[in-house]
Each structure stands twice: as structure tokens, then as C-alpha cells.
Amino acid sequence: MALKQHLSQKLLQKLSPQQIQLMKLLQVPTIAIEARIKEELEKNPALDEGRDEEDDEFAEQDDQYDDSLPEQTEAEKDFDFSEYIDDEPSYKYSISNKGVDEEERTTPVTTGKSFRERLEDQLDMQDLEEQEYFIADYLLGSLDDSGYLRRDSSAVVDDLAFTQNINTDEKTVERILKIIQTFDPPGTGARDLQECLLIQLNRKTTRTVESITAKAIIEDYFEAYIKKHYKKILEGLEIDEAALKAADEEIKKLNPKPGGSGSDSRSSQVVIPDFILTLNEDDELELSLNSRNAPELRVSKKYSGLIEDYQKGSGKATKQQKDTLTFVKQKLDSAKWFIDAIKQRQQTLLLTMQTIIDHQKEYFMTGDETKLKPMILKDIADVINMDISTVSRVANSKYIQTSYGTFILKSFFSESLTNSDGEEVSTREVKKILEEAIGNENKRKPLTDQALVAVLKDKGYNIARRTVAKYREQLNIPVARLRKEL
């Protein structure tokens, strides 16, 4: 079949690079947009931060600094092309005349050693041969974030042979692993939770009845213990409930994840709210955007005045001048678009959040989660006349600070169900009732899912047992058997 060329017209809808960038800006939270603005300020010299009045004030002070200088044009005062055109090294313009006694005003930042670094320090203090040291170092590198070795000795032997060209056997690997298991924090190098707990119990210098009983439980009745089959433990060890409870408290003091017990353990994420909701003197809700989301950006006068200066100039422009003018125009257009994108982002965020507040006004006024109404993304999108994806981007990773706490926006969205009175209620309300019922239950006889169905039915919610199980799992609440306590 012969190839042919022909012309045709098609109507296509495509997103421009600016629209794609705007969508990306819309979905990032405050801390990320702050970094994005800083990056743009560093990358684009035509973009400035601050008010124009401040620049004018500084310019007046600079003019009064030295009247003996020859008169310059406004563009020459504000802008130096050599920064972008010339290739002269920056060291020619730098100075190093600081005195040795001058105080260094910097804020020191202290960081502790990582989990791996602390283990390596302890490894360096061991009396090992060169090959044994390499094996131990390889084992340390194979530990996961919890401090466990999740690999069989045979697999370690094979990896050492193929990747490190070290020939050894399982017996040697086990012996070196025993050395690593003596390192701090206790439990490091364990193959599973049972071994981790046993290492910690064996490291205890003071032997008590509770620790001896706890060791017996972990060694001989670990499976029954994690499944909370207490009756089997009581009969097998021939102890009473008081002794079992004391041993249980001893086990709960142990660290199941030794790898996360040091200074490098992941710190809790600092939440920076994107919105701030307050109640004014008239008992009305007032919404404001975090000031970090609304920086004062403007186009630099240096660049805008530069183009005007070129347009007023006479004569034919050189190639270097044309290239410079093109560069300046690109930076100006980029700065103007970025400012518009940030403003549009602020407007979209405020409009969407205000609509959410209007929909859930009763909740925001009282802070009572049972007052939350059913709400999905489409409900908000229909009100603000925007696409569902836009609302989703706004709700993604955004937080609002209220007088009742700081919450992620996604938590205000929930499906609906109908109660016995025919009213639509939020699933959040049902989950709240489940939490309260489980929190007040008798821990010796926890409520089963079927019992929770009866509790909800008494309150007017006719829900199936599998639905209760689904809500319980979403709340990260274990089954009744695992909630049992002595």
C-alpha cells in the first residue's frame, strides 16, 4: 500500500504547559508551595518578593550614598548585564577580609548518629578478622528499618559469594549474627519478633519472677500469647491471672522495633495548616489562608525598565543586545505567569474551603463529629462550578486549623447511609459511635462485630456485620479477640 500525504482539520482539547503547572501548584500543601516559590525566585531574576514601596525606599537611600558618581540611566542603576553575559569568574568580585575574631552568627544544627552508624561504631570495637568484619558489615547493611534481619543464613552466604567474593558458611554467619545481637539497642539483628523479645529478656541483668514468666511465655507459648489465648497459657504454666498480668506488663515494656529507638527514628511530621478558621466576636466563622500561601510577589523593575530603555534607544541593536532582550522578555513573561498562577491558586483554595465550611457549618460551629453531613467531591464541585479533579487536588494533603484541632481536608468527605428514620447520615457519625462503643467495652469480654451491630441497631442504624467489620478496619481497630485484656 502506497504512502499518501493529506491535510485534515481536527478539534482537539489539550492542556497548555501553564495549565499543567497550575494544577501541580494547586495540589501541593503550604510547605511545598513555599519551597516552590523560593525555587522560582532563585531561578528567575525578573521575579521579586516584597512591596514596591520598600524598593523605592531602598533606592532613595542608595542615591544618597554617593553623589560623586557619574550620572547613570535608570536601567544601568538597576541591572548589570555582566552577570548573565560575561564569562568572568565570580572570585574576581569576592572579598575575604573578615577578621579572625569576628563572631560567626549562624545557628548550629545538631544531628545524632543514625542507627547504622551506631551499630558500625560498636562493630569497630569487636575483635574480628578481616573477612569476619566484612560479613558483619554486610549483615548490618541487610537489617531493615526495624532492626530485623529478614533473610535466611543460606541466602546471606550466597550473596556474599556472588557480590562480595567472600566464601563462608552458614555456621560462620550465625556466629557473627550472635555478636551483632549483643549490640545496642537490645533486639538488634533478630530474625522475628519472638527472637527480638527473647534477646531483650535475656539481656536483663535483674531476674524477677515477672521476667522469668515472661520469658517462658515468649519461648513456649508465643503463638497463644499473640492470639490472646490466655486460658491455654494459664493451664500450661500453672499460674494465676495475677502472675500472667504481671508478665504481660513486663513484655509490653520491651521494644518490638529496636531499629526505630535511636536518635534517627522518624520524627512525627510537623503539620503546617493551609487554612485557619476562627470564630469572631459575632460568633461567625472567618476563614483565612496561611500567609505562607500568599507571598507578595511582583515583577522586578530592573527588567521591566530595561526593555523600555532598549525601545527608546536609537541605532541598530547588536546580536548581543538582541539575545539579552529575548532573555529578559522570557523572564518577564515567566514571572508574570507565575504571579498569576499563585493568585489563582489562592482564590481556588479559598473558594473551595469556604464551600466545604458552608456545607459542614454545624460541625465547624460545634466540633461534634456526629454533626458531619455526608459530602463527596461532586457536592463541592457542583457548587463552585469546577471539575471534581480540581476539588480533589485542593483536598489533597491540605490541613485546616480550627479551635477544635487541626484536620486534613479529606476527613470531611464521607459517604452517606440511611438511618431508621429515613435520614441520610455520614459514615463518620457511625464510625464515631463504633469508636465510643469499643472504647467503653469491657476489655475482658470485648464486643464482637455482631454485638456492635446490635449497638448500632439500638441507635437507629441498621447495618450489616460485614459493613461494621469494614468500618472497624478503617479505624485500625483489631477484632474482639485481639482487644482482649487481662
Phi and psi in degrees as a GROMACS rama.xvg file:
@    title "Ramachandran Plot"
@    xaxis  label "Phi"
@    yaxis  label "Psi"
@TYPE xy
-77.7218  145.757  ALA-2
-80.4569  137.759  LEU-3
-131.277  147.442  LYS-4
-108.609  139.785  GLN-5
-153.155  156.544  HIS-6
-97.0967  141.371  LEU-7
-149.407  152.041  SER-8
-107.496  134.354  GLN-9
-134.416  143.842  LYS-10
-102.271  109.002  LEU-11
-119.627  147.89  LEU-12
-110.623  114.299  GLN-13
-127.555  147.999  LYS-14
-85.9204  133.613  LEU-15
-75.5136  160.698  SER-16
-57.0467  -33.7558  PRO-17
-66.4633  -39.9402  GLN-18
-67.6067  -38.7825  GLN-19
-64.1629  -42.4124  ILE-20
-64.4859  -37.5848  GLN-21
-63.7529  -41.3508  LEU-22
-63.8818  -37.2661  MET-23
-66.7128  -39.565  LYS-24
-66.1665  -32.3824  LEU-25
-69.6186  -32.5793  LEU-26
-89.9509  -12.3225  GLN-27
-83.0121  145.905  VAL-28
-77.8184  -178.304  PRO-29
-58.2914  -47.4555  THR-30
-64.0193  -31.7296  ILE-31
-79.2215  -37.1489  ALA-32
-68.2197  -31.5235  ILE-33
-63.3268  -43.7115  GLU-34
-68.0826  -35.9691  ALA-35
-66.5796  -39.0889  ARG-36
-67.063  -41.8225  ILE-37
-62.3248  -40.4659  LYS-38
-63.118  -41.336  GLU-39
-67.9309  -37.4704  GLU-40
-63.9229  -36.477  LEU-41
-74.5907  -32.4456  GLU-42
-83.6272  -32.0494  LYS-43
-115.891  104.759  ASN-44
-69.2764  -12.0708  PRO-45
-82.9917  -3.2143  ALA-46
-107.251  126.8  LEU-47
-120.745  157.582  ASP-48
-117.099  137.025  GLU-49
120.192  -178.868  GLY-50
-94.3453  151.496  ARG-51
-63.04  -35.3603  ASP-52
-61.1494  -34.637  GLU-53
-66.8035  -40.3795  GLU-54
-64.5272  -40.4713  ASP-55
-62.8364  -38.4712  ASP-56
-65.7837  -42.4847  GLU-57
-67.2415  -35.7304  PHE-58
-64.7799  -39.0976  ALA-59
-64.7009  -38.3431  GLU-60
-66.5425  -37.3375  GLN-61
-67.1264  -35.8083  ASP-62
-65.2723  -33.4069  ASP-63
-82.0049  -5.95136  GLN-64
-69.3431  -41.7061  TYR-65
-151.519  106.239  ASP-66
-83.873  -8.76166  ASP-67
-81.5601  -7.81082  SER-68
-73.0637  148.787  LEU-69
-64.8026  152.149  PRO-70
-68.3477  135.445  GLU-71
-123.103  160.616  GLN-72
-75.0816  164.438  THR-73
-62.2118  -38.9137  GLU-74
-66.6984  -37.1573  ALA-75
-67.2534  -34.6393  GLU-76
-66.3416  -36.4354  LYS-77
-93.597  -18.0176  ASP-78
-143.83  141.498  PHE-79
-125.059  115.951  ASP-80
-69.7303  -25.3441  PHE-81
-60.0924  -22.6115  SER-82
-62.7024  -31.0375  GLU-83
-113.214  -21.6769  TYR-84
-101.633  -49.5912  ILE-85
-72.9985  156.26  ASP-86
-107.461  17.9327  ASP-87
-67.6207  135.559  GLU-88
-65.7561  149.588  PRO-89
-70.6707  -18.8422  SER-90
-67.8808  -19.0352  TYR-91
-68.5103  -19.8793  LYS-92
-108.631  2.49128  TYR-93
-96.7973  155.29  SER-94
-128.211  156.582  ILE-95
-142.944  70.2785  SER-96
-116.005  27.4181  ASN-97
-78.0721  134.965  LYS-98
-71.4685  154.447  GLY-99
-69.164  -24.0198  VAL-100
-91.9984  -0.986042  ASP-101
-71.5385  135.791  GLU-102
-73.278  133.56  GLU-103
-90.1141  108.046  GLU-104
-92.2607  76.476  ARG-105
-126.908  152.934  THR-106
-89.945  117.766  THR-107
-70.3822  142.413  PRO-108
-116.833  121.685  VAL-109
-106.276  135.464  THR-110
-133.114  135.268  THR-111
-78.8775  169.561  GLY-112
-72.3113  148.915  LYS-113
-75.6247  168.166  SER-114
-58.8435  -43.9728  PHE-115
-65.6102  -41.5199  ARG-116
-63.788  -39.1418  GLU-117
-66.86  -36.5448  ARG-118
-68.834  -39.5709  LEU-119
-65.3114  -35.977  GLU-120
-61.7337  -39.7467  ASP-121
-72.068  -32.3377  GLN-122
-65.9789  -37.5955  LEU-123
-63.8038  -21.8665  ASP-124
-87.6512  -2.01529  MET-125
-87.8431  147.016  GLN-126
-91.0501  88.2798  ASP-127
-123.601  152.131  LEU-128
-74.8629  167.931  GLU-129
-58.838  -46.6964  GLU-130
-66.8818  -39.214  GLN-131
-63.6639  -36.3733  GLU-132
-64.6095  -42.4463  TYR-133
-63.9196  -39.2814  PHE-134
-64.4958  -44.6807  ILE-135
-63.032  -41.3072  ALA-136
-64.7442  -37.0156  ASP-137
-65.5788  -39.9044  TYR-138
-64.6346  -40.2274  LEU-139
-61.6852  -39.4649  LEU-140
-70.5981  -16.1706  GLY-141
-91.2272  -6.06808  SER-142
-70.5467  142.883  LEU-143
-85.9769  -175.942  ASP-144
-62.1943  -24.4179  ASP-145
-87.0442  -6.56631  SER-146
91.305  12.8501  GLY-147
-96.5164  151.023  TYR-148
-100.489  106.566  LEU-149
-93.9224  21.6176  ARG-150
-124.27  150.151  ARG-151
-74.7037  154.612  ASP-152
-61.9148  -35.6211  SER-153
-64.0762  -38.7837  SER-154
-67.8115  -35.9502  ALA-155
-65.8139  -41.3176  VAL-156
-60.7245  -43.6314  VAL-157
-65.1146  -43.2068  ASP-158
-64.2958  -39.7403  ASP-159
-63.4237  -36.7625  LEU-160
-70.9647  -41.6517  ALA-161
-83.6537  -36.3842  PHE-162
-98.8797  -31.8463  THR-163
-110.388  -4.17516  GLN-164
57.3472  39.1862  ASN-165
-114.819  118.637  ILE-166
-93.4476  120.097  ASN-167
-147.624  -174.519  THR-168
-131.95  170.407  ASP-169
-64.069  -33.8138  GLU-170
-62.9665  -40.6727  LYS-171
-67.9241  -41.7833  THR-172
-61.6775  -43.2663  VAL-173
-63.2533  -40.0073  GLU-174
-64.949  -41.9075  ARG-175
-71.0236  -33.3011  ILE-176
-64.8565  -35.7186  LEU-177
-62.0797  -34.8659  LYS-178
-66.3032  -42.8548  ILE-179
-63.5326  -32.8455  ILE-180
-71.4355  -7.63633  GLN-181
-90.1238  -4.82144  THR-182
-74.6674  162.063  PHE-183
-95.3202  147.045  ASP-184
-72.6789  149.899  PRO-185
-56.6978  139.588  PRO-186
103.297  -9.25281  GLY-187
-65.9372  136.413  THR-188
87.7111  5.63142  GLY-189
-70.3037  151.874  ALA-190
-87.6898  -22.9312  ARG-191
-155.797  178.389  ASP-192
-64.0707  -39.899  LEU-193
-60.0053  -47.6289  GLN-194
-65.6109  -36.7689  GLU-195
-60.8605  -45.725  CYS-196
-68.0125  -38.0882  LEU-197
-66.1856  -39.3887  LEU-198
-59.6438  -43.357  ILE-199
-67.9757  -38.6963  GLN-200
-67.9402  -37.0522  LEU-201
-71.9209  -22.3788  ASN-202
-81.8155  -9.59368  ARG-203
-67.3008  128.019  LYS-204
-79.1797  -30.5875  THR-205
-100.482  118.361  THR-206
-90.6015  119.192  ARG-207
-118.986  167.874  THR-208
-60.6804  -39.121  VAL-209
-64.3292  -44.1885  GLU-210
-68.9627  -36.0056  SER-211
-65.8199  -43.2746  ILE-212
-64.5124  -41.0756  THR-213
-61.6385  -40.9633  ALA-214
-64.5829  -40.5858  LYS-215
-63.2738  -38.6287  ALA-216
-65.4355  -46.1858  ILE-217
-67.9364  -37.6791  ILE-218
-72.2681  -46.3097  GLU-219
-107.433  -23.157  ASP-220
-131.802  35.9663  TYR-221
-63.5792  -44.3696  PHE-222
-61.7226  -42.4609  GLU-223
-67.7899  -34.6429  ALA-224
-67.5306  -46.6445  TYR-225
-69.6824  -23.5981  ILE-226
-93.3054  1.10323  LYS-227
59.3146  39.4764  LYS-228
-88.9271  71.8964  HIS-229
-64.835  -30.9325  TYR-230
-61.8542  -38.8678  LYS-231
-65.1582  -38.3455  LYS-232
-69.0626  -42.3187  ILE-233
-61.5604  -42.186  LEU-234
-73.2439  -38.8263  GLU-235
-70.5998  -40.8379  GLY-236
-91.9261  -7.65318  LEU-237
54.8229  53.2765  GLU-238
-125.042  165.385  ILE-239
-94.3208  176.126  ASP-240
-65.8459  -32.2632  GLU-241
-64.061  -42.7058  ALA-242
-66.9126  -39.2408  ALA-243
-66.1358  -39.478  LEU-244
-65.467  -39.608  LYS-245
-64.6235  -41.5861  ALA-246
-66.5334  -37.1575  ALA-247
-62.6318  -41.0618  ASP-248
-64.0896  -36.028  GLU-249
-65.7557  -40.593  GLU-250
-68.1238  -37.3151  ILE-251
-67.4886  -18.0161  LYS-252
-77.9778  -15.2941  LYS-253
-76.1238  159.331  LEU-254
-101.487  110.798  ASN-255
-74.2826  -14.8414  PRO-256
-131.715  79.5882  LYS-257
-62.8992  -25.5787  PRO-258
-67.8437  -19.4095  GLY-259
-105.12  18.8201  GLY-260
-99.4037  -1.64855  SER-261
-96.084  -169.155  GLY-262
-70.8242  -17.3201  SER-263
-93.1855  6.60569  ASP-264
-60.5082  144.275  SER-265
-62.3493  119.001  ARG-266
-76.2661  153.548  SER-267
-64.4973  138.862  SER-268
-67.8637  132.881  GLN-269
-79.9648  121.059  VAL-270
-90.6577  122.586  VAL-271
-105.695  113.283  ILE-272
-66.3837  139.683  PRO-273
-84.8189  -28.4659  ASP-274
-126.294  151.925  PHE-275
-127.308  122.076  ILE-276
-113.229  124.084  LEU-277
-128.176  161.121  THR-278
-108.074  117.217  LEU-279
-80.1481  -175.678  ASN-280
-65.2677  -24.1736  GLU-281
-90.45  13.9818  ASP-282
58.6247  40.3635  ASP-283
-118.107  144.893  GLU-284
-78.1611  132.556  LEU-285
-120.994  123.75  GLU-286
-103.869  134.644  LEU-287
-138.025  153.589  SER-288
-92.1262  139.996  LEU-289
-54.0364  132.377  ASN-290
-58.9293  -23.8319  SER-291
-67.9019  -21.6553  ARG-292
-82.3857  -13.5436  ASN-293
-127.363  64.2284  ALA-294
-73.6906  156.482  PRO-295
-88.9135  103.856  GLU-296
-110.726  148.26  LEU-297
-153.163  161.702  ARG-298
-78.7721  134.687  VAL-299
-65.4433  133.871  SER-300
-66.9833  -25.2073  LYS-301
-58.7577  -43.5493  LYS-302
-81.1003  -42.385  TYR-303
-63.7134  -38.7776  SER-304
-70.2271  -25.9861  GLY-305
-67.4904  -41.7339  LEU-306
-65.199  -42.4999  ILE-307
-59.4185  -38.7153  GLU-308
-64.9378  -39.9451  ASP-309
-67.5622  -39.4345  TYR-310
-65.8604  -31.0982  GLN-311
-80.5601  -18.1409  LYS-312
-68.1709  157.021  GLY-313
-110.318  159.508  SER-314
91.5106  169.213  GLY-315
-82.2005  131.257  LYS-316
-74.8797  142.381  ALA-317
-77.4548  168.872  THR-318
-62.0336  -38.6286  LYS-319
-64.0906  -39.5967  GLN-320
-67.0222  -39.0006  GLN-321
-65.4387  -42.0781  LYS-322
-63.2268  -40.6839  ASP-323
-64.2754  -42.5438  THR-324
-63.3902  -40.3626  LEU-325
-63.444  -42.9828  THR-326
-60.7129  -45.8203  PHE-327
-63.189  -43.5724  VAL-328
-63.5082  -40.0336  LYS-329
-63.7272  -42.2043  GLN-330
-67.6299  -36.2227  LYS-331
-65.7977  -45.5247  LEU-332
-62.477  -41.3878  ASP-333
-64.39  -40.3379  SER-334
-65.9016  -44.0601  ALA-335
-62.3596  -43.23  LYS-336
-65.5993  -42.2332  TRP-337
-62.8746  -39.903  PHE-338
-63.1792  -43.907  ILE-339
-63.9854  -38.7168  ASP-340
-65.6204  -40.1943  ALA-341
-65.5682  -41.6171  ILE-342
-64.4045  -42.7989  LYS-343
-65.3499  -36.443  GLN-344
-61.71  -44.6767  ARG-345
-61.2221  -44.1138  GLN-346
-64.2043  -42.3943  GLN-347
-66.3811  -41.357  THR-348
-61.8097  -47.379  LEU-349
-65.5491  -42.1982  LEU-350
-63.2247  -45.208  LEU-351
-65.9982  -45.3492  THR-352
-66.8619  -38.1089  MET-353
-64.3257  -36.8808  GLN-354
-66.8673  -38.5705  THR-355
-63.9297  -41.3763  ILE-356
-64.1193  -42.7831  ILE-357
-61.6912  -37.7928  ASP-358
-71.7688  -35.5451  HIS-359
-111.442  35.9357  GLN-360
-59.6931  -40.1727  LYS-361
-62.6098  -37.2936  GLU-362
-69.2462  -45.9887  TYR-363
-67.6433  -22.7463  PHE-364
-79.4154  -30.6901  MET-365
-111.699  -28.567  THR-366
79.9823  6.4142  GLY-367
-85.8178  117.459  ASP-368
-65.4098  -23.8853  GLU-369
-71.187  -11.1629  THR-370
-88.0348  -3.21316  LYS-371
-67.4384  131.567  LEU-372
-91.4084  155.917  LYS-373
-60.6832  134.64  PRO-374
-154.164  128.539  MET-375
-120.367  170.046  ILE-376
-57.7105  -36.3146  LEU-377
-65.0656  -33.0439  LYS-378
-60.4153  -41.1145  ASP-379
-76.7188  -40.4943  ILE-380
-61.408  -37.2243  ALA-381
-67.514  -34.0562  ASP-382
-73.2774  -43.5142  VAL-383
-90.9703  1.67663  ILE-384
56.8217  45.7537  ASN-385
-128.563  168.468  MET-386
-72.99  153.798  ASP-387
-60.6089  -36.0924  ILE-388
-63.2252  -31.3866  SER-389
-67.5389  -43.4975  THR-390
-64.3726  -38.4165  VAL-391
-62.6775  -39.5121  SER-392
-67.8938  -36.0857  ARG-393
-66.7388  -41.8503  VAL-394
-76.3453  -14.9037  ALA-395
-72.4451  119.5  ASN-396
58.4473  23.6491  SER-397
-104.28  146.836  LYS-398
-126.114  151.175  TYR-399
-124.895  135.476  ILE-400
-98.1758  123.084  GLN-401
-124.269  175.644  THR-402
-71.6856  -10.2526  SER-403
-103.668  1.59085  TYR-404
133.358  -179.947  GLY-405
-108.241  127.344  THR-406
-128.488  149.947  PHE-407
-80.1236  141.73  ILE-408
-62.9849  -31.247  LEU-409
-62.2201  -21.8144  LYS-410
-71.7234  -15.5225  SER-411
-86.3083  -8.68178  PHE-412
-96.4375  132.722  PHE-413
-157.516  159.334  SER-414
-80.2392  175.931  GLU-415
-120.074  156.072  SER-416
-143.554  164.541  LEU-417
-105.372  131.397  THR-418
-87.2763  -175.174  ASN-419
-66.2976  -20.0438  SER-420
-89.2221  1.92352  ASP-421
82.5651  10.1478  GLY-422
-91.6225  143.626  GLU-423
-84.0317  127.672  GLU-424
-126.736  160.222  VAL-425
-79.5685  146.367  SER-426
-64.6449  -23.2013  THR-427
-61.4658  -35.2589  ARG-428
-64.8344  -41.7306  GLU-429
-66.1268  -41.8044  VAL-430
-64.1874  -36.0984  LYS-431
-63.5832  -41.934  LYS-432
-64.9193  -39.2221  ILE-433
-62.4827  -45.1249  LEU-434
-59.3213  -44.525  GLU-435
-65.7459  -40.086  GLU-436
-65.5359  -42.656  ALA-437
-70.9503  -35.1044  ILE-438
-66.464  -29.4729  GLY-439
-98.9747  4.28821  ASN-440
-73.2553  162.347  GLU-441
-78.8666  112.884  ASN-442
-67.5138  -17.9017  LYS-443
-74.6134  -27.2518  ARG-444
-136.23  77.088  LYS-445
-62.7307  155.556  PRO-446
-75.3987  129.365  LEU-447
-76.1092  170.332  THR-448
-61.7824  -35.5266  ASP-449
-67.8622  -36.476  GLN-450
-67.582  -35.4284  ALA-451
-67.7453  -32.2518  LEU-452
-61.2173  -42.012  VAL-453
-66.1718  -38.701  ALA-454
-62.2322  -44.797  VAL-455
-67.4841  -35.6428  LEU-456
-64.6595  -37.2808  LYS-457
-64.4505  -27.1717  ASP-458
-92.62  4.47644  LYS-459
97.196  14.4876  GLY-460
-116.171  107.185  TYR-461
-90.2109  93.2839  ASN-462
-123.125  142.209  ILE-463
-72.7824  158.415  ALA-464
-63.1719  -38.5785  ARG-465
-65.5161  -30.1312  ARG-466
-71.6738  -38.4695  THR-467
-62.1777  -41.916  VAL-468
-62.7956  -38.8509  ALA-469
-64.8783  -45.4331  LYS-470
-64.8233  -37.8885  TYR-471
-63.6004  -41.5288  ARG-472
-66.9538  -36.9262  GLU-473
-65.019  -27.6865  GLN-474
-87.4827  3.96342  LEU-475
57.4798  40.1718  ASN-476
-105.864  125.715  ILE-477
-71.7574  173.43  PRO-478
-67.9891  168.189  VAL-479
-58.425  -41.2508  ALA-480
-59.6039  -38.4455  ARG-481
-82.2016  -8.94507  LEU-482
-92.4416  -3.10161  ARG-483
-68.9781  136.141  LYS-484
-129.166  160.943  GLU-485
